[in-house]
Amino acid sequence: MNFFKKLSTEELYPKGTTRSFFIGTPEAEGETSYNSKIKLGEIFGDYLNVFPELSSEKFIVTGRKGAGKSAIAEFIFYSAGNEANSFCDFIKTHDLDCNRLVQVGKEAGLPIEEKLLFEWLILTKLIKLLTEDQSVQNIKEFKDLQIFLQRNTGMVDIKDFEISEIAKTKSFEVNIEYFKRVFSSIFKKDVGIKEHKAPFYKILSPLKEVVKRLLIENVTAGNEYFLIFDDLDIGFKESDQSSIQSLTNVIRVAKDYNIDLFGKNGLKAKVIILLRDDLKRIIVKHAADTAKIFSSYEIPLVWYEQENFKNNENLVGLKKLINKRIEINFKKENLGFSASDPWSSLFKDDYQYNGSSFKYLIDFTFFRPRDLILLFKPLPTNSFTIPLSFANSKTLLNAYVEDLILEIKNELSASFNDMDISRIFACLKNLKQKQPLTKSEIKNELQSLGMEYDPELAILLLFDYSIIGNFDNSDTPPKIYFKHRERKNEPCVINFDMKFIYHKALELYLDKRAK
C-alpha cells in the first residue's frame, strides 16, 4: 500500500510517544496478513507448551474466547506453509449447513448423517493436501486424485452455492471414475461399484483405505498433515439441540480418525479441534461419552499462574507474550528499553499495586492474550508520552472495558437471547451498590425483570464467565474466587451459599454508566 505510505509524514509519528505503537490485532488471522504491522511469525510463543501436547494423542484445544486458540492454529498453518514437508488446512463448519443437507437427504430417502459429512470433509481435505506435495505431481495415482477432486468440486468444497444446488437436485452423487482408477492401481482389485457415479457415502470406506495407504507409502511418509476445525461457535445455540449434536459429531469423528486411523497406524496426520470452553461445558452435559473424550484428549488454555504472579511476574506467560510485542515496537522506534522487562520501560512506576503496574492492569482482565491486545489497542490514537502515567492507564482501561463487555455479550448469546442479556446487565447495574450479593438477591432481581432463562442457571453461567465471583467473608481479609483464576488441575466451582461480587472490569463499565 505505497499510496497510503506516501501520505504519511514523520510529524505524525513523534519519537518517544505511542503514536506508532502497534501491539497486535484481537483476531490472530489479522497478524497473518502480508501487510500486517506485526507478524504472527515474529511474535508467537508457545508459552503454555501446547505443541508438545499436540504431538501426543491430544487434539482438542479449549479456552475462553481470546485465549489464543486461533493464534495456535494460524501459527501451525503459517509454519506448514514455510516447511516443505508440512501441510495444513482449515475446516470451517459455518461453510457447511449440515442440518440442511441431512434434511435434504431425508427428503430424498437417502441415509445422510452428519457423521458421514464430516468424514467426507476430512478425507477429501486430506487428499487435497496429499496432492499439493510437489514431489508427487508426476505420479499417476496423485494426478488421478486431483482430477477426482476437480470433477466433484460441489461436494468437495460445500458452501452456500453448492448446498443450494444439492438441495435443488437432491443429489449427493460424485463422479468416481478417476477414484476407481486410483483404487484399482493401489490395491490391484476393483472397488466394487460399476456405476460412474455414486452417493459420496458409498465410497467413504474405500476412500479411507486409499488415504491410509498413501500416508504409509514412502513417497509421503516423511510428510505431516494437519486439519483444523475452527469457528465451531458460529451460530451455536444451547437451546438448539442440533447445534449440540453437530459439535458432538465433529468431536467423535475427529477422535475416531486421530486414534483409530492415524494413531494406531503410526500416521503423521492429525485433526485438531478448537473449541470455546463454555461450549464444552454445554455439550458434556448432553452425551455420555463426551466427558471421557475431553478428559483424555483436551488441552485447556489456562493462563493464570498463581505462583509466578506472586513470586516473579516476569515468568508469567502472559507477561512474556506482551513483553515480546512491546519489545518489537521499541526496536522499530529505535527507543531504549529494558531488555529483561520491556513493560517496565513502557509504564512509569509512579503508581504501584502490589508493587506492579502489570498486576494492577491485569486484574481488570480475564487473563487472556486478547485482553492485553485490546487494552493496548488505543496506544496509537492517544499518542501517549512514553513512559505511560497512571492517568494514561485509566484511559486505556476505560476504552478496554467497552470492548470487553461487547465480547462478553457475544459469549452469552450462546445461551441467552438478546432480551435476557439486556435483563442480566440491568440486574447487575441495579444491584451494584448492594454488593456482596446473595443468590436470592440476584435471582429475585432477574425474575422481577422478566428473565426467561432459569435465573439460578443464569447465575451459574455468570460465574462460569467470571462476570461474578464468590465472596467469602469467613476469613480476614475476605477471599474472592473467580473462575478465570482457577488453577489448571483445581477447578473453581460456584458456591451458592457464599455471596457474590462483580469482576473489576464490570465494576468500571457500570461506573461509567452511572455518571
C-alpha positions in Angstrom: 0.0 0.0 0.0 2.6 2.6 -1.1 -0.1 5.1 -1.8 -1.0 5.4 1.8 2.6 5.4 3.0 3.3 8.4 0.8 0.6 10.3 2.6 2.3 9.7 5.9 4.8 12.2 7.4 7.3 11.8 10.2 5.5 14.6 12.1 2.6 12.1 12.6 4.9 9.8 14.4 6.8 11.8 17.0 9.6 9.9 18.8 9.0 9.0 22.4 5.3 8.5 22.1 3.0 5.6 21.4 1.7 7.1 18.1 3.3 4.4 16.0 3.0 1.6 18.6 1.0 -1.4 17.4 0.7 -4.4 19.8 -1.4 -6.6 17.5 -4.9 -7.4 16.4 -7.5 -9.1 18.6 -8.0 -11.7 15.8 -5.0 -13.8 15.1 -5.9 -14.0 11.4 -5.1 -10.3 11.1 -1.5 -10.9 12.1 -1.0 -13.4 9.2 -1.8 -10.8 6.6 1.2 -9.8 4.4 0.7 -6.1 5.2 0.1 -6.5 8.9 2.2 -4.1 11.1 3.2 -7.0 13.3 3.6 -10.6 12.0 2.5 -13.7 13.9 5.6 -15.5 12.9 7.8 -13.0 14.7 5.8 -12.6 17.9 4.3 -16.0 18.5 5.5 -18.1 21.5 4.2 -21.4 22.9 4.0 -20.2 26.5 1.6 -22.8 27.6 3.5 -25.7 26.0 0.6 -26.7 23.7 2.7 -28.1 20.9 4.3 -30.9 23.0 0.7 -31.9 24.0 -0.4 -31.8 20.3 2.4 -34.2 19.5 0.8 -36.7 21.8 -2.7 -38.2 21.5 -4.4 -34.9 22.5 -6.3 -33.0 19.8 -8.9 -30.7 21.4 -7.7 -27.2 22.3 -10.2 -25.4 24.6 -10.2 -22.0 26.1 -12.3 -18.9 26.5 -12.7 -16.6 23.5 -9.5 -14.7 23.2 -7.4 -17.4 25.0 -5.2 -17.9 21.9 -6.8 -20.9 20.1 -6.8 -19.3 16.7 -3.3 -18.0 17.2 -2.1 -21.5 17.7 -3.9 -22.7 14.6 -2.7 -19.8 12.5 0.9 -20.4 13.6 0.6 -24.1 12.6 -0.8 -23.0 9.2 1.9 -20.4 8.8 4.7 -22.8 9.8 3.4 -25.5 7.5 3.5 -23.0 4.6 7.2 -22.5 5.3 8.2 -26.1 5.5 8.4 -28.4 2.5 7.1 -31.5 4.4 4.2 -30.0 6.4 0.7 -29.4 5.1 -2.2 -27.8 6.8 -5.8 -26.6 6.0 -8.8 -25.4 7.9 -12.3 -26.8 8.0 -14.8 -24.0 8.7 -18.1 -25.7 9.6 -20.0 -22.5 9.1 -19.4 -23.1 5.4 -21.3 -26.3 5.7 -25.0 -26.3 6.6 -25.1 -29.9 7.8 -28.7 -29.7 9.1 -29.9 -28.6 5.8 -28.0 -31.3 3.9 -29.3 -34.0 6.3 -32.8 -32.8 5.8 -32.3 -32.8 2.0 -31.1 -36.4 2.3 -34.1 -37.4 4.3 -36.5 -35.9 1.8 -34.7 -37.8 -1.0 -34.8 -41.0 1.0 -31.0 -41.1 1.4 -29.2 -42.2 4.7 -27.3 -38.9 5.1 -25.8 -38.3 8.5 -23.7 -35.5 9.8 -21.0 -38.0 10.8 -20.7 -39.1 7.2 -20.5 -35.5 6.0 -17.7 -34.8 8.5 -15.8 -37.9 7.4 -16.2 -36.8 3.8 -14.8 -33.4 4.6 -11.8 -34.8 6.4 -10.9 -37.4 3.7 -11.3 -35.0 0.8 -9.3 -32.3 2.6 -6.5 -34.8 3.3 -6.5 -35.9 -0.4 -6.2 -32.2 -1.4 -3.2 -31.8 1.0 -1.6 -35.1 -0.3 -1.8 -33.9 -3.9 -0.2 -30.5 -3.1 3.1 -32.1 -2.5 5.4 -31.1 -5.3 7.2 -34.5 -5.2 4.1 -36.4 -6.3 3.0 -34.2 -9.2 4.1 -36.7 -11.8 2.8 -39.9 -10.1 -0.3 -41.1 -11.9 -2.4 -42.0 -8.8 -2.0 -38.5 -7.4 -2.8 -37.0 -10.8 -6.0 -39.0 -10.9 -6.9 -38.0 -7.4 -6.5 -34.3 -8.4 -8.9 -34.9 -11.3 -11.3 -36.7 -8.9 -11.4 -33.6 -6.7 -11.8 -31.2 -9.6 -14.7 -33.2 -11.0 -16.5 -33.1 -7.7 -16.0 -29.6 -6.6 -19.6 -29.2 -5.5 -19.3 -32.0 -2.9 -15.7 -31.3 -2.0 -16.0 -27.6 -1.4 -19.5 -27.5 0.0 -20.6 -23.9 0.5 -23.8 -21.9 0.1 -24.0 -22.1 -3.6 -23.2 -25.8 -3.8 -25.7 -26.5 -1.0 -28.4 -24.8 -3.0 -27.6 -26.9 -6.0 -27.6 -30.1 -3.9 -30.9 -29.1 -2.3 -32.4 -28.4 -5.7 -31.3 -31.7 -7.3 -31.4 -33.8 -4.1 -28.2 -35.4 -5.4 -25.3 -36.4 -3.3 -23.6 -38.3 -6.1 -19.9 -37.9 -7.0 -18.1 -38.9 -10.2 -15.9 -41.8 -9.1 -14.3 -42.9 -12.4 -10.9 -41.5 -11.5 -11.1 -42.7 -7.9 -11.8 -46.2 -9.2 -8.6 -46.0 -11.3 -6.6 -45.0 -8.2 -8.2 -47.7 -6.0 -7.5 -50.4 -8.7 -3.9 -49.2 -9.2 -3.1 -49.2 -5.4 -4.9 -52.4 -4.3 -4.9 -54.4 -7.6 -8.6 -55.0 -7.4 -11.9 -53.4 -8.3 -13.6 -51.1 -5.9 -16.9 -53.0 -6.4 -19.0 -50.2 -7.9 -19.9 -50.5 -11.5 -21.5 -47.1 -12.0 -19.6 -43.9 -12.9 -21.4 -42.0 -10.2 -22.3 -43.0 -6.6 -23.5 -41.3 -3.5 -20.5 -39.9 -1.6 -21.1 -42.0 1.5 -20.8 -45.3 -0.5 -17.1 -44.6 -1.2 -16.1 -43.4 2.3 -14.7 -46.8 3.3 -12.5 -47.3 0.2 -11.6 -43.6 0.3 -10.3 -44.1 3.8 -8.3 -47.1 2.7 -6.7 -45.1 -0.1 -5.8 -42.2 2.3 -4.3 -44.7 4.8 -2.2 -46.4 2.1 -0.9 -43.1 0.7 0.1 -41.9 4.1 2.0 -45.1 4.7 3.7 -45.1 1.3 7.4 -44.0 1.2 6.6 -41.1 -1.2 4.6 -39.3 1.5 5.8 -41.0 4.7 8.1 -38.1 5.6 5.3 -35.6 5.4 2.9 -34.5 8.2 -0.6 -33.3 7.7 -2.9 -31.1 9.9 -6.6 -30.4 9.5 -8.0 -27.8 11.9 -11.7 -27.4 12.8 -12.3 -23.7 13.6 -15.2 -21.3 14.1 -17.3 -24.0 15.7 -19.0 -21.4 17.9 -20.6 -19.5 15.0 -24.4 -20.0 15.1 -24.2 -22.2 18.1 -27.2 -22.0 20.5 -27.6 -24.0 23.7 -31.4 -24.1 23.0 -30.8 -25.7 19.6 -30.3 -29.4 20.1 -28.9 -29.8 16.5 -26.1 -27.3 17.4 -25.1 -29.5 20.3 -25.4 -32.7 18.2 -23.2 -31.2 15.4 -20.4 -30.3 17.8 -20.6 -33.8 19.4 -20.4 -35.4 16.0 -17.3 -33.4 15.0 -15.5 -34.4 18.2 -16.4 -38.1 17.8 -15.3 -38.3 14.2 -12.1 -36.4 15.0 -11.4 -38.9 17.8 -12.0 -41.9 15.5 -9.6 -40.6 12.9 -6.9 -39.4 15.3 -6.9 -42.6 17.4 -8.1 -45.4 15.2 -6.8 -44.4 11.8 -3.8 -42.2 12.4 -2.7 -43.2 15.9 -2.9 -47.0 15.6 -1.2 -46.9 12.2 1.6 -44.5 13.1 0.5 -42.0 10.5 1.7 -38.4 10.6 -1.7 -36.7 10.4 -3.9 -35.1 12.9 -7.3 -33.5 13.1 -7.2 -30.6 15.6 -10.4 -29.1 17.1 -10.5 -25.5 18.5 -13.4 -25.1 21.0 -14.6 -22.4 23.4 -14.7 -23.8 26.9 -18.2 -22.6 27.5 -19.4 -24.7 24.6 -17.5 -27.6 26.0 -19.4 -27.2 29.3 -22.7 -27.3 27.4 -22.0 -30.4 25.3 -20.6 -32.6 28.1 -24.0 -32.5 29.7 -25.8 -33.9 26.7 -23.8 -37.1 25.8 -22.4 -39.9 28.0 -19.1 -40.2 26.1 -18.1 -36.6 25.7 -16.8 -36.1 29.3 -14.5 -39.1 28.8 -13.3 -37.7 25.5 -12.4 -34.4 27.0 -10.6 -35.9 30.0 -8.5 -37.9 27.6 -7.8 -35.6 24.7 -8.3 -31.9 25.9 -5.6 -29.3 26.0 -7.1 -26.4 28.1 -5.5 -22.9 27.6 -5.1 -21.7 31.2 -3.1 -18.5 31.5 -3.4 -17.9 35.3 -0.2 -18.8 37.1 -0.7 -18.1 40.8 2.8 -18.8 42.0 4.5 -16.8 39.3 2.1 -13.9 39.8 3.1 -13.9 43.4 6.8 -14.5 43.2 8.1 -13.4 39.8 5.7 -11.8 37.3 8.3 -11.8 34.6 8.0 -15.6 34.4 4.2 -15.3 33.7 3.4 -16.5 30.2 1.0 -13.5 29.6 3.7 -11.0 30.5 6.3 -12.8 28.3 3.7 -12.6 25.5 3.1 -8.9 25.8 6.7 -8.1 26.5 7.7 -9.6 23.2 5.2 -7.4 21.4 6.3 -4.3 23.4 10.0 -5.0 22.6 9.4 -5.2 18.9 7.8 -1.7 19.0 10.7 -0.2 21.0 13.1 -1.7 18.5 11.2 -0.4 15.4 11.2 3.1 17.0 14.9 2.9 18.0 14.0 3.7 21.6 15.9 2.5 24.6 14.2 -0.1 26.8 14.8 -2.7 29.5 15.7 -5.9 27.6 14.7 -8.0 30.7 11.3 -6.3 31.1 10.1 -4.0 28.2 6.9 -3.5 30.2 8.8 -1.5 32.8 10.0 0.9 30.1 6.5 1.5 28.7 4.9 2.3 32.1 6.0 4.7 34.8 6.5 3.3 38.3 4.8 6.3 39.9 1.8 4.2 41.0 2.0 0.7 42.4 -0.4 -2.2 43.0 1.2 -5.0 45.0 4.4 -3.5 43.6 3.4 -3.7 40.0 1.6 -1.8 37.3 1.2 -5.1 35.4 -0.7 -6.6 38.3 -2.9 -3.5 38.6 -3.9 -3.7 34.9 -4.2 -7.5 34.6 -6.7 -7.5 37.4 -9.2 -5.8 35.0 -8.8 -8.7 32.6 -9.8 -12.4 32.3 -6.1 -13.4 32.0 -6.1 -13.9 28.2 -3.8 -12.7 25.4 -6.7 -10.8 23.7 -7.3 -8.8 26.9 -3.9 -7.3 26.7 -4.1 -6.7 23.0 -7.5 -4.9 23.5 -6.1 -3.0 26.4 -3.3 -1.6 24.2 -5.4 -1.0 21.1 -5.8 2.8 21.8 -2.0 3.4 22.1 -1.5 4.9 18.6 -4.7 7.0 18.7 -3.9 8.6 22.1 -0.2 9.1 21.3 0.9 8.9 25.0 4.3 10.1 26.0 6.5 7.2 27.0 6.6 6.0 29.8 2.8 6.0 30.4 1.4 7.5 33.6 -1.3 6.2 35.9 -3.8 8.6 34.2 -2.8 7.1 30.8 -3.5 3.6 32.2 -7.0 4.7 33.3 -7.7 6.0 29.8 -6.7 2.6 28.4 -8.9 0.8 30.9 -11.9 2.9 30.1 -11.7 2.1 26.4 -10.9 -1.6 27.1 -14.0 -2.3 29.2 -16.2 -1.2 26.4 -14.7 -3.7 24.0 -14.7 -6.4 26.7 -18.4 -6.1 27.6 -19.2 -6.4 23.9 -17.3 -9.7 23.8 -18.9 -10.9 26.9 -22.4 -10.2 25.4 -21.3 -12.2 22.3 -20.3 -15.1 24.5 -23.5 -15.0 26.4 -25.5 -15.2 23.2 -24.7 -19.0 23.0 -27.1 -19.5 25.9 -29.3 -16.3 26.2 -31.5 -14.4 23.8 -30.9 -10.6 23.4 -33.6 -9.6 25.8 -32.3 -11.8 28.6 -28.8 -10.4 28.1 -30.2 -6.9 28.5 -32.0 -8.1 31.6 -28.8 -9.5 33.0 -26.9 -6.2 32.7 -29.9 -4.3 34.0 -29.9 -6.6 37.0 -26.2 -6.1 37.6 -26.5 -2.4 37.3 -29.5 -2.2 39.8 -27.7 -4.3 42.4 -24.2 -2.9 42.1 -24.3 -0.8 45.3 -25.6 -3.7 47.4 -22.6 -5.9 46.9 -21.7 -8.5 48.1 -24.9 -10.1 46.9 -26.7 -13.3 47.9 -28.0 -15.8 45.4 -31.6 -14.8 46.3 -31.0 -11.1 45.7 -29.7 -11.8 42.2 -32.3 -14.4 41.4 -35.2 -12.1 42.6 -33.9 -9.2 40.6 -33.7 -11.3 37.4 -37.2 -12.6 38.0 -38.6 -9.1 38.6 -37.1 -8.0 35.2 -38.9 -10.9 33.5 -36.0 -13.2 32.9 -37.0 -16.1 30.6 -33.9 -18.3 31.3 -33.8 -20.1 34.6 -32.4 -17.5 37.0 -30.3 -19.9 39.0 -28.7 -21.4 35.9 -28.1 -17.8 34.8 -26.2 -17.1 38.0 -24.1 -20.2 37.4 -23.3 -19.1 33.8 -22.3 -15.6 35.1 -19.9 -17.3 37.5 -18.5 -19.6 34.7 -17.8 -16.5 32.6 -16.2 -14.8 35.6 -18.6 -11.9 35.4 -19.3 -12.5 39.1 -17.2 -14.4 41.6 -17.8 -15.9 45.1 -17.1 -13.6 48.1 -16.0 -15.5 51.3 -16.0 -13.2 54.3 -15.4 -16.0 56.8 -11.7 -15.2 56.6 -9.8 -12.0 57.3 -9.3 -10.5 54.8 -12.2 -11.9 52.8 -11.3 -14.3 50.0 -12.6 -13.9 46.4 -12.9 -16.7 43.9 -13.2 -16.1 40.2 -13.4 -18.9 37.6 -10.7 -17.3 35.4 -8.3 -17.6 38.3 -8.7 -21.3 38.8 -5.6 -23.5 38.6 -5.2 -26.0 35.7 -6.0 -29.0 37.8 -8.1 -27.3 40.5 -11.5 -26.3 39.1 -13.1 -23.3 40.7 -16.7 -24.3 41.4 -19.6 -22.0 42.3 -20.7 -22.0 45.9 -24.3 -20.7 46.1 -24.1 -20.4 49.9 -21.5 -17.7 49.6 -22.2 -14.2 48.5 -21.2 -12.8 45.0 -19.1 -9.8 43.9 -18.5 -8.3 40.4 -15.4 -8.5 38.3 -13.4 -5.3 38.3 -14.0 -4.7 34.5 -17.8 -4.9 35.1 -17.5 -2.5 38.0 -15.7 0.0 35.8 -18.1 -0.5 33.0 -21.2 0.1 35.2 -19.5 3.1 37.0 -19.1 4.8 33.6 -22.9 4.4 33.0 -23.8 5.7 36.4 -22.2 9.1 35.7 
